[in-house]
């Protein structure tokens, strides 16, 4: 356990979780000169050295030596990835190991148990009893655990406080002092009066509820009364009020589905077959294949982006569910700030998605060429993302892959989100998901720590995007993914903001990139409107953005429907034909 507590990444896990991880580790041995990890191989195990010595190398070059107590290979417990270095035993070695699936199971199980237990606690409290589960789950996220020693006064009678407590471990006693005499000015109480024992409160019981409603004078003493100490789950009035707008009238904004418009769109393209399309150029290259600019054989004045994905590669990387989810979410979406999916096709080797062609190119290409954007330009693109998030989150969908590479400009210069491979619908509202996904520089801390996440992770990535657009680089960057994750876990306050970033910009970025997901702007009672109301957006013409009457800061030059000049050039595909896949997992595609 000490080795894990000293590891830069693992030390961030909760102590109870670390204990479970150590309990699940199994012993393994490697003889001298044997390879424990080989660079380039896919890994799923993390190791802790007990005895012996190992050598770490990369590309054949020596990096370091490690001895007992060191942890290595930890990136493999986060997600399926290739090893970035080679570890060779210099002596006979004894190690302890844990597989990624076991690590993930521990995180999911402990997260779900904690969530259910805390929700059950809250539902016994009159203040919370009538709240929807979605709201109670948000409150669970802001509960902080505080410990007390026996005899500690948790609350003193007559004192002021704005904090509510639920006992999660141990017992407390409630005592009362009767006011027998008053001080000269008529206020206060005589503290020489002995305390009268009222009752004992046990695990799951609560106190201080009236403080959440604004009554901050404590009416009794609460004293820790367990030899092994007392733990309480605590929430203060400010945090509570941020999440709850009105206890009698909880309203959640929901868009009505524009089903009719989407159905018309689907009918419009229903007659197009794969054989009707003609390739013009390659617009992009991704993990599963390529995106081609195509036209109709009968009408070259109309163009589309055809996303071509290798089925065998999707199966090999176990991304089937993500691809099916991407298709379902995009086929139902009808938003001006999301790239439209018109139709899908498939054959033995490939899946195809016929998409709206946004010939203005990737926002990343423009950012790369310009270095960074000014505040006005950044504000426009961040606002496009906010509109897309408003649409998605109101439908219980998280995006999880925000970055300039996934923002395309249409012919007028408006930005649209593309690539919904990591998007997911969370039902029922308020539930969390545990899949590790996203680009390292943009991943929220709760995803790294496997604590379960929801659409609050999108607000974190919005803050990261804002920083990158203003400065040219994301705030959290390291030489490899694991170092990047460790920088993220140190928090936004450890980042030096360039002097060119204004005070209002800095304030908004830091409010979006709060470590606690429930404290992020956009996730609280005002929802995404809280972001729009931030002073950084003062004077911004939101209605003009929605109606597309606002003039974008950059209007791309597009000469025709087949002009791909705003995209980088890509060499032809030389990989050859992929293997056939006829397993049927894509029947619904």
Secondary structure, 3 states (H helix, E strand, C coil): CHHHHHCCCHHHCCHHHHHHHHHHCEEEEECCCCEEECCCCEECEEEEEEECCEEEEECCEEEEEECCCCEECHHHHCCCEECCCEEEECCCEEEEEEEHHHHHHHHHHHHHHHHHHHHHHHCCCHHHHCCCHHHHHHHHHHCEEEEECCCCEEECCCCECCEEEEEEECCEEEEECCCCCCCCCCCCCCCCCCCEEEEEECCCCEECHHHHHCCCECCCEEEECCCCCEEEEEEEHHHHHHHCCCCCCCCCCCCCCCHHHHHHHHHHCCCCCHHHEEEEEEEEECCCEEEEEEEECCEEEEEEEEEEEEHHHHHHCCCHHHHHHHHHHHHHCCCCCECCEEEEEECCCEEEEEEECCCCEEHHHHHHHHCCCCHHHHHHHHHHHHHHHHHHHCCCEECCCCCHHHEEECCCCCEEECCCCCCEECCCCCCCECCCCCCHHHCCHHHHCCCCECCHHHHHHHHHHHHHHHHCCCCCCCCCHHHHHHHHHHCHHHCCCCCCCCHHHHHHHHHHCCCCHHHCCCCCCCCCHHHHCCHHHCCCCHHHHHHCCCCCCCCCCCCCCCCCCCCCCCCCCCCCCCCCCCCCCCCCC
